[in-house]
Amino acid sequence: MHLSLFRASLIAAIFITSTLNGSKATAQQPCTLEPRFYYLRVITEDIKDLHVALDYPQSTQGDPNTAQYYIDRAQLLVALDGDFDTHAIADYNTALGLDPQNPDIYLGKANTFFFLKRYQEAIRTYRTAIELYTSSGNPDAAFATILLAQAYIADERYEDANAVLMQLTNSGEQPALTNAFLGVLQSKLGYLEIAEAYWSLVEDLDPDIASFFIEQAFKFYKRDDMDTAITNATLAIRFSRHNPNRQLLGYFLRASATMKSHSTNFLRNEPVDNLQPEQTIADLTQAVQIDPNCAPIYGLRGFAYSSLGKSDLALADLDNAIRLDPSYYNPYQFRGQIYQDQGLEVLADADMDYWTNHYFEELTLKGTLLGDLAFALGDYRVAESNYYIVLIFNGEALNAYLGLGAVYRLQGRMVEEYLLYTRYIEAYNPGADSPIRQHLLELEQFRN
């Protein structure tokens, strides 16, 4: 099987996103990457939880007349890679209508504004959260102040950031994060020696401070903000010199973000000057030295080597990834492309078939679930987009047809719904009990 040039290009771009999305490492070769980083986009379970959350009115798992119902749903929405952040804001607003003095709601809402890069709104909301925490004597006020300082820095309001960080320094609260962000602030201002002086204190104050920056890198990676992800991963590496597992994650996330920072431009045929495979290879080589048993590390380094045209090194890494975890299907993709370049058509076809069969199966599940979620939220534009993407890659995806047909029906687009179902029946000739045939019959009866 040979993929079209367009599809091959799209697959190359997708690979970086899904590199950590492989199956769990085998018992014989344990990988110390935490499962959620190994997968990177643990999205299907989140969506399943969201389907439960959205079904609260018909279940016993929550009361839609309480603020907690909307807080829980907002947190789940935010977890979905930024696809539904604006819906999360709406849920936080509803929660505030039911519980207007709850600082946790303001903090969650502020964090969501920050992810959306709506910094001024984030700053105002962080301030309200801090006031409410402080008035009740809640120590979370200090952590919220750290997040406020981060928002000030992102908004280039450096004097304001310095003021709130100095306030924390004087109070003695959150000393590790305070020094970390004082270093970030000084580095932004170009005072690298002062930044390093602050950073040198951080690990002694909190040996696991790298975890905060790994979380940040992970969140921004999922939202396709690669520059911020790289910045946070770099800090995680800096603050994990005595914690190999944290350092492994830092190198891996920075390498993934470095490569993915160019992957969207790949589709637009822009220059590849900023692809930086050398930096990716250096980071992943460090990761291999920390743990030589992680398939995704070899898979991503193999992709980086292939970007440099170093086919022998790429094949060695991709073979290692497959040996460590044969069910981890992404390395088959680039090994297949290398085989194809070498004229090994039989090997190339076998690898590409294996990859496409597994990836498109996952894409069908993930895209359909995202479409269903958007549909349940009433966001029919996003629902239509997700169903349509699924059908581009898997024309037999029955649930995507049904979902897209439901969108057309709700929008009064009966002709498009009719044509959609007709095409499916002509292509796949489903049985008489197929829901597609039932819907088509309803449409024909309506037309008559």
N, C-alpha and C positions, 0 to 999 in steps of 0.2 A: 504494500500500500504506500502511495506517495502523497504527502500533503501538499496542498497548494502553497505557493510562495506567501500569500497573505496569511494563511492559517499558520504556516511555520513561523512567520514573524510574530504573530500574536502569541503563539505558544512560547516563543523565546522570552517575550515580555512577561508572560504569566509565570514562568518558571521561578523567577526571583520571589514573587509573592508566595508561591506554594512550596518553596524549598523546605521550610520547616513543617510542612503539612503532611509528612509521610507517616507511615504506620509506626507503631511502637517498636523499639529495638528488641531484638531477640533476647531470650533469657541467657543464651550462651555468650553473648557479647553485649553486656550492659552498657548503656550510654548514660553519662551523668547529666546530660541536658534534661532539665525539668520537662515533664510531659507537655505542659502548655507552651513552652518555647520550642520544643521539638515539633509540635504541630503548628505553632505560631498563630494560625487562625482557627481556634477551636470554636467554630461558629455554629455548627449544627446543634450541639447540645444547648448552647445559649438560645437558639431559636426555638428548640423544643420547650425550654423553660418559658420562653416568651409566649408561646401558644397557650400554655397553661395560664400565664399571667393575664393574657387578653381574654381568657375564658372565665375570669373570676366571677362575673355576675351569674354564671350558670354553675358555679362550683362552690365548694365549702372552703376554698383555700384563701379567701380574702374577701374583704367587704369594700365595695367601691364607694362607700360613703365615708371611708376613713382616709386620712392622709397617707398612711403606710402603704395602702394599696398602690397609690400613684408613685410613691418613693421607690417601691420595689420594682415597678414596671419601668420607671425612668432609669434605674440603675442597670437593668437588663438591656434596655435600648442603647445606653451609652456603651455597653460592652460589645456591641455589634459593629466594631470597626469604623464607627463614625457615620454609618449609613442612615441612622435614625436619631442623630443628635437633636435636631430641631423638634422632633416629636417628644424627646426627653424633656426639653425645655418646657413644652406645653404641659407635660405631666407634673413637673416641679411647680409650675404656676398653679395648677389645680390643687396640688398638695398644700401650697402656701395659703390658698383660699380656705382650706379646712384647718390648718394649723399654722397661723401666721407668725408665731414666735419661736418656731423650731429652727435653730441655727444649722442643723445638719442639712435641711432642705436648701437653705441658702448656699451652703458650701458645695453641695452636689450641683446646684444650678450654676454656680460660679465656675466650677471645674469644667462644666460642659461649654460655657461661654469661652473659656480659655482654649479648649480643644478646637472650637470653631474660629479661633483667632479674633474673637470679638472682645478685645482686651479691655476697652473702657467699661463695657457692661460687666465683664468679669471683675474688674477692680471695684466697682460700686457694690457688687454683690458680695465679694469677699469682705469688704468693710462692714456690711450689715451683719454677716455671719460672725465676725470678730466682736462686734458690739454686743451681740446676743450671748456669745460664749462668755465674754468678760463679765457681763451683768449677772450671769448665773454662777460665776466662779469656775467655769469649765476650763480645764487645762488645754483643751483642744484649741483655744484661742491662739496659742503660740504656733501650732502647726498651720492654722489658717493664715497667720501672719507671714509665715514662710511662703505659702502659696501666693499671697498678695505681693510679696517682694518679687517672686518669679514673674508675675503678671506685669509689674512695673518694668522689670528688665526687658521683657518681651516687647513692651510698648515704648521702649527707649526712654523711660522716665527714670533716669539713673539717680538723680538726687532723691526722689521719693523712695526708691528702692533702698538707697543707703540709709535714709532716715529710719525706716522700719526695721532694717537689719541691726542698726546701732541700738535701737530700742530693745531688741531681743538680746543683744550682747550685754547690755546693762542689766537685764532681768535674769540672765543666766539660763533661760529656757531654750530648749532645742539648740544646744551649742554646736553640735556637729553639722546640722543642716545650715545653721547661721553662717558658720565659717565657710562651708561649701559655696553658698550663694554670695558671700562677700568676695570669694575668689572669682566666681563667675562674673560678678560686677566689675571687679578690677581688670579682668581679662578683656571684657568688653571695652573698657576705657583705655586699653593698651598697656596697662601696668602689669606685665607678666610676672615680674619678680615678686611684687606684692601679692598677686594672686597665688603664686606658688607658696608663699609664706602662710597664707590662710589655709591652703589645701594640705600643707604638711601636718596640720593639727587634726585633720578630720578623722582619720582612721583611729587615732588614739582615743578620741572622744566617743566614737561609735564604730566598733570593728565591722559591723554589717551595714554601714551607711550605703554601700554600693547597691544594696537591694532597692533603695528608693529610686536611684537613677536607672537601674535596669527596668523597673516598672514603668518609668517615664519613657524610656527608649522604646519599650514594647508598645505602649499606648500610641505613641506618635508614629511608629512604624505602621501600625494597623490603619492609621488615618492618612497614610501616604505623605506624611511630613518628614521626609528623609533627613533634611538638614538638622531639625530638632532632635530626631532620633539619633543621628550620629553624634551630636553634641552630648547628649545624655549617656550614650554608650561609652564615649571617651571618658567621661567622668567616672562611670562605673569601673572601667579598667584602672583608672588612676587610684581609685579608692578600694581596690580589692587585691592589693599586692600580697596580702597574707591569707587570701581566701581563693584558692584555685577554681572552685566551682563558680563563684561570682565572676572571676576574671574570664573564665571560659564563655560565660553568657555574654559578657561585655564584648569580647572579640567577635563572637558569632553574630550578635546583633549589629555591631558596627560594620562587619563585612557584608551582611545581608542588605543593610541600608545603603551602603556605598554602591553596591551593584544595582540595587533597585532604583536608586536616585536617577539612573539614566534609562530605566527600562521603558517608561512611558514615552520618552523621546524617540526610542527605537522605532515605534510605529509611525512617527512623523518624518522618518528618514533624515533626522538632524545629525550633525557631526557627532562622532563618538569620543571626542577629546576628554570628556569628563567621566568616561566609563570606569577608569582607575582600577583595572583588574590587578595591577601590581600591589596596591594597598590591600585589596581584598585577599590576595594570596598571602601577603605577610601576616594579616590578622588570623587567617584560617590555619596557617602553619603554626602560629602560636597556640591556637586552639587544639590542634592535633597533638602538640607536645604535652598539653595538659591532659587530654583524654584521646587516645588513638582509636577509640571504639565507637565513634558516633557517625553513623551513615550520613546525616545531613551535612556534616563538616566536609567530608570528602565529596559529596555531591555538589556543593556550592563551589568548592575549590576546583573541581573538575570543570565546571562551567566557566570559571575565571580563566583557567588555562586554555580552554577552547577559544575564548575571546581573544587570546594572544596568539592563536594559531599553533599552540604547543600540544599537538594531538597526542603524542606519546604520554606526556605527563597527565593530560586530561583523561585519557583512557585508563591509566593506572588508578587515578582517583575514583573514576566512575565505577570501575571494576570493584574497588574496595568498598564503595558505598553499597553496591548490590550484594557483595559477599557478606557484609555485616548485617544487612537486612534485605533479603531478596524481595520482600513484599513492599519495600519502599520504592515506588514506581517512578519517581521523577528522574533519577539518573538514567533510566532507560531512554529517555527522550534525547538527551544530548549524546549519549553513546551511539544511538541510532543515527543521529545526524553526522557524527564523525565517520561511522561506517559507510554512510551514503557518500560522503566526500571521497572516501577511499575506494569507492566502487564495489564495496561488499554489500550488494543489494539484498541478498537473502538475510544476512545478519541485521541489516538496517531495517528491513521490513518487519522482522520479528520483534525488534526492540520498539519500533514506533507503534506497532499494533498493540503491544503489551501496554505501553504508556497511554495511548489514546483511549483504549478500552477502560482502563481504570480511572483516568482523569475525567473523562466525559461522564462516567457514572457518578463521580463525586460532584462534578459541576452541575449535573442535572439535579441531584438532591439539594445542593446548597442554593442554587439559583431559584429552584421552585419554592423552597422554604422561605427565602427572602421575598419572593413574589407574594406568597401567601401572607407573610407578615405585613407587608406594605398594604395589601388588599384589606386586611383586617383593620389596619389603622386608617383606612380611607384614602391612602396615598396612591391613587390609581395610576398616576404617571410612572412612579417608581415600580409599581407592580407590573405594569405593561412592559417596562424596560427589562426587568429580570426574566419574565416569562419568554420574551422575545429572544434574549441572549441564549437561554437554554435551548430554544428551538433551532437557533442557528447551528448549534453543535450536535444536537440530538433531536432529529426530526420525529422520533418515535415517542417522545416524552409526553405521555397521555395527560398527566396532571398539569403540565405546562399549557397544553392545549385547552384544558378545562378552565384553568385560571385565566388565561388570556380571553377566552370566550366570555367568562363572567365579567371581566373588565369591559369588554365591548357591550355587553348587555346592559350593564348599569349606566353606561354612557350613551345608550340609545343608538349604538352603532350596529344595528341589526344586519346590515348587508355584509359588513366585515366579519361578523360572527358567523353568518351563514357560509361565506366563502371559506373561512378558516376550517369549519367542520367538514365542508365538502372536500377540501383538499386532503384532510386527514383520511376520510373514508376512501377516496380514490387511491391514495398511496398505500394504505395498510389494510383496507377491507376488514374492519373489525366485525366481530360477531353481532348477532341481532340484539343481544343484551348490553351492548356497549353503551356507556353514558353519552358518547358522542352521537350515536344514532338517535338516542332518545331526545337529546337537545335539538338535533336537526329536525326531527319530527315535530317538535313543539314550534320551531320557527316556521316550518312549512304550514302548519295549521294556523299560525298567527297571520301569515301572508294571505292565506285563503280567506 
